[in-house]
């Protein structure tokens, strides 16, 4: 009687979820970074426009005083 060779049980290959989680986290961080950058840019644009208007009025008032 011949013995059949016993095959070693092989576990199925399972893709680790860690890499996916890392990519999702990086994506979330990148989205947050872009949104923050956009908010800061909008704020700077608004304050620059306000500052330019103030300077124009200040320059106009200075000219009116000297005339």
C-alpha positions in Angstrom: 0.0 0.0 0.0 1.5 3.3 -1.1 1.0 6.4 0.9 -0.3 9.4 -0.9 2.0 12.4 -0.4 0.4 14.9 2.0 0.1 18.3 0.4 0.9 21.2 2.7 -2.1 23.3 3.3 -1.6 26.6 1.6 -3.4 29.7 2.9 -5.1 31.7 0.1 -3.2 34.9 -0.7 -5.0 37.8 0.8 -4.2 41.3 -0.2 -3.3 43.2 3.0 -5.6 46.0 3.9 -2.8 48.1 5.3 -1.7 49.4 2.0 -5.2 50.4 1.1 -5.6 52.2 4.4 -2.4 54.1 3.9 -3.4 55.2 0.5 -6.8 56.3 1.8 -5.2 58.2 4.6 -2.7 59.9 2.3 -5.6 60.9 0.0 -7.5 62.3 2.9 -4.5 64.3 4.1 -3.9 65.6 0.5 -7.5 66.6 0.2 -7.3 68.5 3.5 -4.1 70.1 2.4 -5.6 71.3 -0.9 -8.7 72.6 0.8 -6.7 74.5 3.4 -4.5 76.0 0.7 -7.6 77.1 -1.2 -9.1 78.7 1.9 -5.8 80.5 2.7 -5.5 81.7 -0.9 -9.1 83.1 -0.9 -8.4 84.9 2.4 -5.2 86.4 1.1 -6.9 87.5 -2.1 -9.7 89.1 -0.2 -7.4 90.9 2.2 -5.1 92.0 -0.6 -8.0 93.6 -2.4 -9.2 95.3 0.8 -5.7 96.6 1.4 -5.4 97.9 -2.1 -8.7 99.7 -1.8 -7.5 101.3 1.5 -4.3 102.4 0.0 -6.0 104.0 -3.0 -8.4 105.9 -0.7 -5.4 106.9 1.5 -3.5 108.1 -1.6 -6.5 110.0 -2.9 -7.0 111.7 0.5 -3.3 112.6 0.6 -3.5 114.2 -2.8 -6.7 116.1 -1.8 -4.9 117.5 1.3 -1.9 118.7 -0.8 -4.0 120.4 -3.5 
